């Protein structure tokens, strides 16, 4: 599988990611880890 489009459910920022990876949202800085099918495995809010 190649690149998928991910939309952050918190702030609506979309970005292209590769599945099975982790990244931080550029908009609200929430850290996501993404499963092999593009599902959200884990979401961590940024430390205030």
Buried (B, 14 or more C-beta within 10 A) or exposed (E): EEEEEBEBEBEEEEBEBEBEEEBEBEEBBBEBEBEEEBEEEEBEEEEE
